[in-house]
Amino acid sequence: FATLAEGNISSFDFDRLNNVWIGTIHDGGLYLVDKRGVVQQRYLSDPLQNSINSNSVFDLVLQGNILWIATDGGGINSFDLKQKKFHHFPISNEYEKYTRSTYIDRDGRVWITDYTGIKYYNEELDKFYSYYEDPMTPGSLHKNALSIFQDNQGNYWTLHQPGGVAISPVKKGFKIFNADQKSSGIHPKKMLVQLKRIIWVICGFPVHLT
């Protein structure tokens, strides 16, 4: 397999031609590696061209011909595999630059997590809608979201650091588990939650065991 010039691998996904798209942190950028293991392209930030706008990629996921990219410092990027063009989404505050994960739910919705909360993509309007923390509203989301996951019942689970694990029973707001790490003594990255299915939280990313 190819040796990458720089960066540490953080995520990867395969396209329909069995090429692998690799996201890296520590300024490695985005790599395209073909099925033979040969690096075909390395994408780096270049303010003078249409490019990815951060060389640190925390997560990525492919949906059809669109590669959704969560960057550290550049916010949400998408890349059209056919047109070979990057698209950057506007941010409303500095903390939205620090995205942490991408996720496609069972209905094909695109979700992004970042320091402010979570976002989902409205394809018709080509924009993201945000869920933010509101201390005055019971059932609102915590900030510092690391990941989001939808279980077989349609509930959304989110992992926060700090903040623990939250669940949103379909369209009913969020219930917080282990919000006070000091009192429980359990680190949220190692927490086990049970709801008809078992969800393990491992290394910051939830995995559904069927």
QUIWOLIN-V866956 format. One record per residue. N is the residue number from 1. OMEGA is omega as a letter, one per 30 degrees, with the letter a starting at -180 (999 if undefined). NEAR is the number of other ideal C-beta (glycine too) atoms within 12 Angstrom. Layout:
N&OMEGA&NEAR  N&OMEGA&NEAR
This chain:
1&a&15  2&l&20  3&a&14  4&a&27  5&a&18  6&l&20  7&l&27  8&a&19  9&l&27  10&a&35  11&l&37  12&l&25  13&a&33  14&l&19  15&a&26  16&l&15  17&a&16  18&l&14  19&l&25  20&l&31  21&a&40  22&l&40  23&l&45  24&l&35  25&a&27  26&l&19  27&l&24  28&a&31  29&a&40  30&a&48  31&l&38  32&a&33  33&a&30  34&a&20  35&l&16  36&a&13  37&a&17  38&l&16  39&l&25  40&a&21  41&l&23  42&a&27  43&l&36  44&l&27  45&l&27  46&a&15  47&a&12  48&a&7  49&l&13  50&a&18  51&l&26  52&a&41  53&l&33  54&l&35  55&l&32  56&a&35  57&l&47  58&a&42  59&l&41  60&l&44  61&a&35  62&l&30  63&a&27  64&l&19  65&a&18  66&l&30  67&l&42  68&a&45  69&l&48  70&a&46  71&l&46  72&l&36  73&a&27  74&a&35  75&a&38  76&l&47  77&l&40  78&a&37  79&l&38  80&a&19  81&a&25  82&a&12  83&a&13  84&a&17  85&l&19  86&l&31  87&l&26  88&a&26  89&a&31  90&l&16  91&a&26  92&l&18  93&a&16  94&a&12  95&l&23  96&l&32  97&a&28  98&a&29  99&a&47  100&a&45  101&l&40  102&a&43  103&l&39  104&a&26  105&a&26  106&l&17  107&l&16  108&l&17  109&l&25  110&l&36  111&l&40  112&l&46  113&l&46  114&a&44  115&a&34  116&a&30  117&l&37  118&a&46  119&l&37  120&a&29  121&l&30  122&a&15  123&a&18  124&a&7  125&a&10  126&l&16  127&l&20  128&l&34  129&a&21  130&l&33  131&a&29  132&l&25  133&l&27  134&a&17  135&a&12  136&a&8  137&l&13  138&l&12  139&l&20  140&a&23  141&l&35  142&l&38  143&l&30  144&l&28  145&l&45  146&a&39  147&l&39  148&a&45  149&l&40  150&a&30  151&a&28  152&l&18  153&l&18  154&l&21  155&l&30  156&l&37  157&l&46  158&l&49  159&a&43  160&l&39  161&f&30  162&l&22  163&l&30  164&a&33  165&l&42  166&l&41  167&l&36  168&l&34  169&a&19  170&l&18  171&a&10  172&a&13  173&a&20  174&l&36  175&a&24  176&l&29  177&l&28  178&a&29  179&a&26  180&a&15  181&a&21  182&a&11  183&a&9  184&a&17  185&a&11  186&l&19  187&a&21  188&l&35  189&a&24  190&a&20  191&l&30  192&l&21  193&a&31  194&l&15  195&a&24  196&l&15  197&l&22  198&l&18  199&l&32  200&l&22  201&a&33  202&l&21  203&l&16  204&a&30  205&a&27  206&l&37  207&a&20  208&l&23  209&a&16  210&999&9
